[in-house]
Amino acid sequence: MAQLSAVACLSLAAKVEETQVPLLLDFQVEDSKYVFEAKTIQRMEILVLSTLKWKMNPITAISFLDHITRRLGLKDYLCLEFLKRCELTVLSVALDSRSMPYLPSVMATAIMLYVIDDVEPGLAAEYQSQLLGILGIDKGKLEDCSKLVMELAPSDHFKFSSKRKYSSIPGSPNGVFDVSFSSDSTDDSWSVVSSVSSSPEPLSKKTRALLSLNDATMDFLSFPR
């Protein structure tokens, strides 16, 4: 029984920590007294979980995002970016213990309204009525949760990156949307500067001074306020 419990606990730990779980046979030591079948180990896993009262797949705010977003009728490219921003906000808000009392459905609604209001302020009221109708959420609880989301959400993460100042203007609505949602810290916007610096022709003193001033200005603009 002890050996079976040990194997089951190792299997549970691997399922929590690893993205690719090893085979159950790999958890069993060579030359051991018993070699357990997969069904036997899985039954012991269920027994361990029920004894500890653990839930391996709890419902969170993220559980509601995909389903509700698709019911809002957003376009495909808008839907993907909207989900990305909502997930980032969920991860930021979940770090604060004050988010625990709110139901996952209430938290998901508050976060989606926060992201919508940041992207399309004029449509926030319309989407709020849709979300309240879909989930049947109390408006008072939603307002309280929305205040917490506004306090904890990483608003600076959604702003235009100052390093995009010199990037090319998108040639389509999709491109405009991609830029507006850009939040990464890659250095692709500096391709012009890097190409100049890698040129075999030496830079003049004036050009080097301008580039240094440009770098200093960008660092100042990108400093969080």
Order of alpha helices (4+ residues) and beta strands (2+ residues): alpha-alpha-alpha-alpha-alpha-alpha-alpha-alpha-alpha-alpha
